[in-house]
Amino acid sequence: MSYLGKTPSQAVRQRYYYTASGAETSLAGADDNGNTLTFTDGAYVDVYLNGVLLVAGTDYNTTTANTIGGLTALSASDVVEIVVYDTFAVFGGEVQGDFSVTNGGFTATQDSTNPVTINRTTSDGDIAVFQKDGSAVGKIGNRSTFFYMRTEGGTNGSGIRLSDGYIMPCASDGSNSDANIDLGLSGSRFKDLYLSGGVYLGGTGAANKLDDYEEGTWTPTLASNFTLVTNNGCTYTKIGRLVHLTLNLAIRGSTDTTTQLAIYGIPFAAVSGNSGRANGVPWIDYMVCGHDDGIPHAGIYNGNTYIQHWVPRSNTSANQITLLPNMLPTSGSSEYQLNIQYLTAA
């Protein structure tokens, strides 16, 4: 077993032996065994003369670094033993082999650079393993040049891999994991999700991509010869290309007999062509029509940004007529309500 430091204990002790040649009053440098006297704190030094412990500050001093001074002149062949106690010291070199820390912690501190580097060589796989009571609960590793984190245990072993331009779920070895891992649970949900792109729902094709959701209010304006008395609220909801509009207005007509009722200001233009045609039936009270006229219809057509209105007819002279100002009250107002859906190109 290799240990990080000088000894497996939390303190170290070093003995130095000097044999006097005579008249020495201080000792320093290499001892009889070639060991150089070194200490960091003179309070943790014991000095023995021929086996007798000397009194610090009386029989000797340590005022000079790494030197025992103030000795009474030594006689030839006197043996001085110096015992230096020092605290546990972590060396700054390299450990070859395994080491462990038991019943203690490990803290690495480094200024302005990474304090810990862990390097796995040759093969891909786990780089760090995290355990609880001896059992692995999570791992960090690499697959090719990409980094992964994963849990341990279970059937799927949820993990994520950080790759070039994407974050993806991964299996236990960092490989792709498709349709196995949920994001959140019914009772443990994420809050908001901010995306600049779209979401693929139920598949990975272009037809499965939901790239827009929006809701809000919009302000209508009417064609000339019609008056918007009150806007009681107009809203829209856009899901992908499908737009749902609601209108709740009070409007008034006039004596004009040529202008078609049109409501401008819808938030998105309809798609061009017949696929963009949308029709709805508005509620309009106090409307005056002939006995053979039908229910008024509203429509959004062929790239338009407004709602047009017609009244179907049952006679053979015309299959429909436009909804005109003289069909509405010229004083007071008519209540106008409509829900309509249409497709937009955006």
Secondary structure, 3 states (H helix, E strand, C coil): CCCCCCCCCCEEEEEEEEECCCCCCCEECECCCCCECCCCCHHHEEEEECCEECCECCCEECCCCCEEECCCCCCCCCEEEEEEEEECCCCCCCCCCCCCCCCCCCCCCCCCCCCCCCCCCCCCEEEEEEEECCEEEEEEEEECCEEEEEECCCCCCCEEEEECCEEEEECCCCCECCCCCCCCECCECCCCCCCCCCEECCCCCHHHEECCEEEEECCCEECCCCEEEEEEEEEEEEECCEEEEEEEEEEECCCCCCCCCEEECCCCCECCCHHHCEEECCEECCCCCCCCECCCEEEECCCCCEEEEEEEECCCCCCEEECCHHHCCCCCCEEEEEEEEEEECC
